[in-house]
Amino acid sequence: MCRLRDPDRPERIVGKMIKLDAHQHFWRYNPAEHTWMTDAMKVLKQDYLPGDLAPLLRASGFDGSIAVQARQSLEETRWLLNLAADHDQIKGVVGWVDLCSPGLRGQLEEFEGHRRLVGVRHVLQDELDDAFMMRPDFRRGIAQLAEFGLVYDVLIFPRHLPLTIQFVRQFPEQQFVVDHMAKPAIAEGLIEPWARDLRELARSGNVACKVSGMVTEARWKGWRAKDFHPYLDVVLDAFGPERLMIGSDWPVCTLSGEYGSTMDIVMEYVKRLTTSESAAILGGCCARVYGLDPDARVPRATAD
């Protein structure tokens, strides 16, 4: 049974099965800060806040979510934590810190008392240097996260997977989560070499994977649920249900599908699994990996 911290008394545990959206975003739209939103993404160019997400979570039967950074600034992290303090539906925050900064420790210490900061992320996919993750200053930053109990979310494209395999193996005590299944080329129907590389990455037991972001890698608003099954089969075989977590990538998903239909892809797929396996994907893995359940940890496979 998955258990969640009591938001009013964080040291207490409330026993219940829980369903969690492991990946969504909030923002107050600012064209100067959200430059990644192209003209084709007009639907995203508005504010998206907890009050907008709350009814969508309820309608799909989810208890809460993990809010993930959309701006690379300390202000973003502070803002998300303030939202989490005011909205219990936000069970955790994946924020941003400057992992390359010599002042990183001070940044981590600033946030150390915030229980809902569960991880950090850097937008590696947008770096001009595909080997950015191997920079000495970046790796020094990653090496400090475990001390603060923080997960690192890995946002990459399939071309980054071979280097990511080497990267995560340098930090066996650090928990990693791959966002959006490393964005396979679903619209083109391509499986390899993504599948081969993802399976190799999954051999490192300190890596979990978000089953999220699929609809925007497919033909926008032109996909069918079965289009995703070959990719879901790969990640399920590679990571097993205990290291997979459902995520909507809302509101980005609205470029290609509504919240409910996006979540239904995985919710329908897991009906073929056992009750405990589907519970892991729909919330249990997220709760364990991000430390919402301090008494449980994701089983770690051993890489050969």
DACOR-V323028 format. One record per residue. N is the residue number from 1. RES is the residue in one small letter. SS is DSSP state (~ for helix, > for strand, _ for the rest). BURIAL is 1 if it has 16 or more other ideal C-beta (glycine too) atoms within 10 Angstrom, else 0. D_CENTER is the distance of its C-alpha to the mean C-alpha in Angstrom with 2 decimals. Layout:
n/res/ss/burial/d_center
N/RES/SS/BURIAL/D_CENTER
N/RES/SS/BURIAL/D_CENTER
This chain:
n/res/ss/burial/d_center
1/m/_/0/21.71
2/c/_/1/18.51
3/r/>/1/19.40
4/l/>/1/18.06
5/r/>/1/19.57
6/d/_/0/22.26
7/p/_/1/21.23
8/d/_/0/24.89
9/r/_/0/25.56
10/p/_/0/22.46
11/e/_/0/24.50
12/r/_/0/25.16
13/i/>/0/23.27
14/v/>/0/23.43
15/g/>/0/23.66
16/k/_/0/22.18
17/m/_/0/20.02
18/i/_/1/16.89
19/k/_/1/14.61
20/l/>/1/11.23
21/d/>/1/9.05
22/a/>/1/5.56
23/h/>/1/4.64
24/q/>/1/7.96
25/h/_/1/10.29
26/f/_/1/13.83
27/w/>/1/16.62
28/r/_/0/20.37
29/y/_/0/21.24
30/n/_/0/23.14
31/p/_/0/24.21
32/a/_/0/24.74
33/e/_/1/21.18
34/h/_/0/19.30
35/t/_/0/21.26
36/w/_/0/18.65
37/m/_/1/19.61
38/t/_/0/22.50
39/d/~/0/25.45
40/a/~/0/23.93
41/m/~/0/21.14
42/k/~/0/23.65
43/v/~/0/21.94
44/l/~/1/19.19
45/k/_/0/21.93
46/q/_/0/22.30
47/d/_/0/20.88
48/y/>/1/17.96
49/l/_/0/18.06
50/p/~/1/17.45
51/g/~/0/20.74
52/d/~/0/19.69
53/l/~/1/16.67
54/a/~/0/18.56
55/p/~/0/20.91
56/l/~/1/18.34
57/l/~/1/16.52
58/r/~/0/20.03
59/a/~/0/21.21
60/s/~/1/18.58
61/g/_/0/19.15
62/f/_/1/15.92
63/d/_/1/16.47
64/g/>/1/13.75
65/s/>/1/10.22
66/i/>/1/7.66
67/a/>/1/8.72
68/v/>/1/7.13
69/q/_/1/10.08
70/a/_/1/12.03
71/r/_/1/15.01
72/q/_/0/15.67
73/s/_/0/17.99
74/l/~/0/18.70
75/e/~/0/19.89
76/e/~/1/16.45
77/t/~/1/15.26
78/r/~/0/18.54
79/w/~/1/18.31
80/l/~/1/14.97
81/l/~/1/16.43
82/n/~/0/19.59
83/l/~/1/18.00
84/a/~/1/16.47
85/a/~/0/20.00
86/d/~/0/21.52
87/h/_/1/19.28
88/d/_/0/18.66
89/q/_/1/16.22
90/i/>/1/13.60
91/k/>/1/13.00
92/g/>/1/10.86
93/v/>/1/10.01
94/v/>/1/7.95
95/g/>/1/11.04
96/w/_/1/13.09
97/v/_/1/16.14
98/d/_/1/18.54
99/l/_/1/17.98
100/c/_/0/21.17
101/s/_/0/23.32
102/p/_/0/26.16
103/g/_/0/25.52
104/l/~/1/21.98
105/r/~/0/23.26
106/g/~/0/24.67
107/q/~/1/21.45
108/l/~/1/19.70
109/e/~/0/22.79
110/e/~/0/22.68
111/f/~/1/19.41
112/e/_/0/20.33
113/g/_/0/21.80
114/h/_/1/18.88
115/r/_/1/17.58
116/r/_/1/14.62
117/l/>/1/13.22
118/v/>/1/10.94
119/g/>/1/9.37
120/v/>/1/9.93
121/r/>/1/9.11
122/h/>/1/11.89
123/v/_/1/12.11
124/l/~/1/13.71
125/q/~/1/14.16
126/d/~/0/16.63
127/e/_/0/18.70
128/l/_/0/22.13
129/d/_/0/22.35
130/d/_/0/20.27
131/a/_/0/21.15
132/f/~/1/19.81
133/m/~/1/17.68
134/m/~/0/21.07
135/r/_/0/22.78
136/p/~/0/24.48
137/d/~/0/23.44
138/f/~/1/19.71
139/r/~/0/20.07
140/r/~/0/22.11
141/g/~/1/19.34
142/i/~/1/16.81
143/a/~/0/19.70
144/q/~/1/19.86
145/l/~/1/16.43
146/a/~/1/17.36
147/e/~/0/20.40
148/f/~/0/18.45
149/g/_/0/16.13
150/l/_/1/12.95
151/v/>/1/9.91
152/y/>/1/9.20
153/d/>/1/6.07
154/v/>/1/8.11
155/l/_/1/8.51
156/i/_/1/11.69
157/f/_/1/14.22
158/p/~/1/16.18
159/r/~/0/18.92
160/h/~/1/16.92
161/l/~/1/16.40
162/p/~/0/19.86
163/l/~/1/19.49
164/t/~/1/16.01
165/i/~/1/17.81
166/q/~/0/20.36
167/f/~/1/18.05
168/v/~/1/16.11
169/r/~/0/19.52
170/q/_/0/20.89
171/f/_/1/18.78
172/p/_/0/19.25
173/e/_/0/18.73
174/q/_/1/15.36
175/q/_/1/12.21
176/f/>/1/9.67
177/v/>/1/6.36
178/v/>/1/6.76
179/d/~/1/4.76
180/h/~/1/7.18
181/m/~/1/9.50
182/a/~/1/10.77
183/k/_/1/12.31
184/p/_/1/15.49
185/a/_/0/18.58
186/i/_/1/18.82
187/a/_/0/21.37
188/e/_/0/23.63
189/g/_/0/23.24
190/l/_/0/22.62
191/i/_/1/21.40
192/e/_/0/22.81
193/p/_/0/22.27
194/w/~/1/18.51
195/a/~/1/19.07
196/r/~/0/21.27
197/d/~/1/19.04
198/l/~/1/15.91
199/r/~/0/18.26
200/e/~/1/19.54
201/l/~/1/16.21
202/a/~/1/15.60
203/r/_/0/18.95
204/s/_/1/17.46
205/g/_/1/16.66
206/n/_/1/14.50
207/v/>/1/11.65
208/a/>/1/9.30
209/c/>/1/7.57
210/k/>/1/5.43
211/v/>/1/8.52
212/s/_/1/7.78
213/g/_/1/9.56
214/m/_/1/12.69
215/v/_/1/15.21
216/t/_/1/15.15
217/e/_/1/15.80
218/a/_/1/18.63
219/r/_/0/21.86
220/w/_/0/21.08
221/k/_/0/22.60
222/g/_/0/24.46
223/w/_/1/22.34
224/r/_/0/23.19
225/a/~/0/21.07
226/k/~/0/22.83
227/d/~/1/21.66
228/f/~/1/18.28
229/h/~/0/19.91
230/p/~/0/20.71
231/y/~/1/17.13
232/l/~/1/16.02
233/d/~/0/19.05
234/v/~/1/18.03
235/v/~/1/14.59
236/l/~/1/16.28
237/d/~/0/19.16
238/a/~/1/17.30
239/f/~/1/14.89
240/g/_/1/16.67
241/p/~/1/15.38
242/e/~/1/14.88
243/r/~/1/11.97
244/l/>/1/10.19
245/m/>/1/8.13
246/i/>/1/8.72
247/g/_/1/6.97
248/s/_/1/9.46
249/d/_/1/8.40
250/w/>/1/11.55
251/p/_/1/13.85
252/v/~/1/13.25
253/c/~/1/13.71
254/t/~/1/17.18
255/l/~/1/18.40
256/s/_/1/18.74
257/g/_/1/18.57
258/e/_/0/18.69
259/y/~/1/16.09
260/g/~/0/18.15
261/s/~/0/18.86
262/t/~/1/15.30
263/m/~/1/14.31
264/d/~/0/17.70
265/i/~/1/16.98
266/v/~/1/14.99
267/m/~/1/17.02
268/e/~/0/20.17
269/y/~/1/19.19
270/v/~/1/18.60
271/k/~/0/22.07
272/r/~/0/23.56
273/l/_/0/22.07
274/t/_/0/23.50
275/t/~/0/22.72
276/s/~/0/21.05
277/e/~/1/18.95
278/s/~/1/17.74
279/a/~/1/17.19
280/a/~/1/14.87
281/i/~/1/12.60
282/l/~/1/13.03
283/g/~/1/12.30
284/g/~/1/13.85
285/c/~/1/11.36
286/c/~/1/8.78
287/a/~/1/11.96
288/r/~/1/13.14
289/v/~/1/10.45
290/y/_/1/9.83
291/g/_/1/13.60
292/l/_/1/14.30
293/d/_/1/16.79
294/p/_/0/18.72
295/d/_/0/21.07
296/a/_/1/18.80
297/r/_/0/16.77
298/v/_/1/15.18
299/p/_/0/18.19
300/r/_/0/18.38
301/a/_/1/20.12
302/t/_/0/22.56
303/a/_/1/22.62
304/d/_/0/26.18
